[in-house]
Amino acid sequence: LIPRLLTAGDGQIYVYDYGDSRLKAFGHSGELLWMTGRSGGGPEEFGNPLDIEVGPDGLVWVVDGGNGRLVRVSPDGSFHISVPLRGLLIRDIIPLRGQVLGTPIGSREKVWVMFNDSAREIRSGPPPLEPLRNAHPSTLQTIAALGSDGSTWAAVYPFGNILLVYRGEELLCTGSLIEGAAMSPAAPESLP
């Protein structure tokens, strides 16, 4: 109806459809395999998901922004776990082996939050650059992506033209979203 979020894994394509508030799985030939959820705030309900991703274990992670929680759904469509985010608004998630990383919106204290496989917060990373520590919260919105090696990831702050590249929890380099600008090894207080 109104598909907005898309991810793939283990031979399936997962779509969150805002038209009927359901998470849907499609096979490699395009056939609908299952659909789950509905609009609301209760169990097996969604309220404005912001991201969906498939973890290395095949579980589908949903950032249920409207309900302030992380939800894990199995590859067969059954709900596994739903955990409140306790005041954090997570924009993007990056499932790693045994943990998932989230990038919060509007947090001056945390640029990433690590959750264990049951979605409990275990660690967080402070802003490594002065512009992120002093930015207005409305500009601290990220776009994040996982590298093909499964441990390298990047976060982009489009409103500040900042790019951060990590391996796990280690900041590898920083850069600007300016055509032709070089990347720099991690320097805690400067941009290239």
C-alpha positions as CSV (number, residue, x, y, z in Angstrom):
1,L,0.0,0.0,0.0
2,I,2.6,2.6,1.2
3,P,5.9,0.7,1.5
4,R,8.6,2.9,3.2
5,L,11.2,0.7,4.9
6,L,13.1,-2.1,3.1
7,T,15.8,-4.6,4.0
8,A,16.8,-8.0,2.8
9,G,18.5,-11.1,4.3
10,D,18.5,-14.9,4.0
11,G,16.8,-14.9,0.7
12,Q,13.8,-12.8,1.8
13,I,12.9,-9.1,1.3
14,Y,11.3,-7.4,4.3
15,V,9.1,-4.3,3.8
16,Y,7.3,-2.1,6.4
17,D,4.1,-0.9,4.9
18,Y,2.7,2.3,6.4
19,G,-0.6,1.7,4.5
20,D,-1.6,-1.1,6.8
21,S,1.1,-0.9,9.6
22,R,2.5,-4.3,8.8
23,L,5.9,-5.9,8.4
24,K,5.8,-8.1,5.3
25,A,8.2,-10.7,4.0
26,F,8.6,-11.6,0.3
27,G,10.5,-14.5,-1.3
28,H,13.1,-14.2,-4.0
29,S,10.3,-14.6,-6.7
30,G,8.2,-11.8,-5.2
31,E,5.6,-14.0,-3.4
32,L,4.3,-12.8,-0.1
33,L,5.5,-15.2,2.6
34,W,3.9,-13.6,5.6
35,M,2.8,-10.3,7.2
36,T,2.6,-9.4,10.8
37,G,1.6,-6.5,13.0
38,R,-0.9,-3.7,13.0
39,S,-1.1,-0.1,14.1
40,G,-1.0,0.5,17.9
41,G,1.1,0.4,21.0
42,G,0.5,-3.1,22.3
43,P,2.2,-6.4,21.7
44,E,2.6,-7.2,18.0
45,E,1.7,-3.6,17.1
46,F,3.8,-0.9,15.5
47,G,3.7,2.9,15.9
48,N,5.8,4.7,13.2
49,P,8.8,2.5,12.6
50,L,12.0,4.4,11.6
51,D,14.2,1.5,10.5
52,I,14.3,-2.2,9.8
53,E,17.4,-4.4,9.4
54,V,18.2,-8.1,9.3
55,G,20.9,-9.4,11.7
56,P,23.5,-12.0,11.0
57,D,21.3,-14.5,12.9
58,G,18.4,-13.8,10.5
59,L,16.3,-12.0,13.0
60,V,14.6,-8.8,11.8
61,W,15.1,-5.7,14.0
62,V,12.5,-2.9,13.9
63,V,13.0,0.5,15.5
64,D,9.4,1.2,16.6
65,G,9.9,5.0,17.0
66,G,6.3,5.8,17.8
67,N,6.3,3.3,20.7
68,G,9.9,4.0,21.8
69,R,11.1,0.5,21.6
70,L,13.2,-2.1,19.7
71,V,11.3,-5.1,18.4
72,R,12.8,-8.4,17.1
73,V,10.9,-10.5,14.7
74,S,11.9,-14.0,13.6
75,P,12.3,-14.9,9.9
76,D,8.9,-16.7,10.1
77,G,7.1,-13.5,11.3
78,S,6.7,-14.3,15.0
79,F,7.6,-11.6,17.5
80,H,10.6,-12.4,19.7
81,I,11.1,-9.5,22.0
82,S,10.1,-5.9,22.5
83,V,12.2,-3.7,24.7
84,P,11.6,0.0,25.6
85,L,14.4,2.4,24.6
86,R,14.0,4.5,27.9
87,G,14.0,8.0,26.5
88,L,16.3,7.4,23.4
89,L,15.0,8.0,19.9
90,I,17.0,5.7,17.7
91,R,17.0,6.5,14.0
92,D,19.2,3.7,12.5
93,I,20.2,0.3,13.7
94,I,23.1,-1.9,12.6
95,P,22.8,-5.5,13.7
96,L,26.2,-7.1,14.4
97,R,27.0,-10.5,15.8
98,G,25.4,-10.8,19.3
99,Q,24.7,-7.1,19.5
100,V,23.0,-4.3,17.7
101,L,24.2,-0.7,17.4
102,G,21.8,2.2,17.2
103,T,22.3,5.9,16.3
104,P,20.2,8.2,18.4
105,I,18.5,11.3,17.1
106,G,19.2,14.6,19.0
107,S,21.6,13.2,21.6
108,R,24.6,15.4,22.5
109,E,25.9,12.7,24.8
110,K,25.7,9.6,22.6
111,V,26.5,9.2,18.9
112,W,26.0,5.4,19.1
113,V,24.4,3.0,21.6
114,M,25.3,-0.7,21.7
115,F,22.5,-3.1,22.7
116,N,23.0,-6.8,23.5
117,D,21.0,-9.5,21.7
118,S,18.1,-9.1,24.0
119,A,18.0,-5.3,23.2
120,R,19.4,-4.1,26.6
121,E,21.7,-1.0,26.4
122,I,25.2,-2.1,27.3
123,R,27.5,0.7,26.1
124,S,27.5,4.1,24.3
125,G,29.9,6.3,22.5
126,P,30.4,10.0,23.2
127,P,30.6,12.6,20.3
128,P,34.2,12.4,19.1
129,L,34.1,15.9,17.5
130,E,33.4,19.4,19.0
131,P,30.8,20.2,16.3
132,L,28.7,17.3,17.5
133,R,29.0,18.2,21.1
134,N,27.8,21.8,20.5
135,A,25.2,21.1,17.7
136,H,21.5,21.9,18.1
137,P,19.7,18.7,18.9
138,S,17.5,19.0,15.9
139,T,20.5,18.7,13.6
140,L,21.8,15.6,15.2
141,Q,20.1,13.2,12.9
142,T,22.1,10.4,11.3
143,I,22.1,8.0,8.4
144,A,24.1,4.9,9.2
145,A,25.2,1.9,7.2
146,L,27.1,-1.3,7.8
147,G,30.1,-2.3,5.7
148,S,30.4,-5.6,3.9
149,D,32.9,-7.0,6.5
150,G,30.1,-7.0,9.2
151,S,32.0,-4.8,11.7
152,T,32.9,-1.5,9.9
153,W,30.1,1.0,9.9
154,A,29.6,4.7,9.0
155,A,27.4,7.5,10.4
156,V,26.6,10.6,8.4
157,Y,25.3,13.8,9.9
158,P,23.8,15.5,6.8
159,F,23.0,18.8,8.6
160,G,26.6,19.2,9.8
161,N,28.4,17.6,6.8
162,I,30.2,15.1,9.1
163,L,31.1,11.5,8.3
164,L,32.4,9.1,11.0
165,V,33.7,5.7,10.2
166,Y,34.0,3.1,12.9
167,R,35.1,-0.5,13.3
168,G,33.0,-1.8,16.1
169,E,33.4,0.8,18.8
170,E,36.7,2.3,17.5
171,L,36.6,5.5,15.5
172,L,38.8,4.9,12.4
173,C,38.5,8.2,10.5
174,T,36.5,11.4,10.1
175,G,35.5,13.3,7.0
176,S,33.3,16.1,5.6
177,L,30.5,15.6,3.1
178,I,32.2,17.9,0.7
179,E,33.1,16.6,-2.8
180,G,36.8,16.0,-3.0
181,A,37.5,16.4,0.7
182,A,39.9,13.8,2.1
183,M,39.3,11.5,5.0
184,S,41.5,11.9,8.0
185,P,42.6,9.3,10.6
186,A,40.5,9.7,13.8
187,A,41.4,13.0,15.3
188,P,39.2,13.6,18.4
189,E,38.9,17.4,18.1
190,S,39.1,18.3,14.4
191,L,37.5,17.7,11.0
192,P,39.6,17.5,7.9
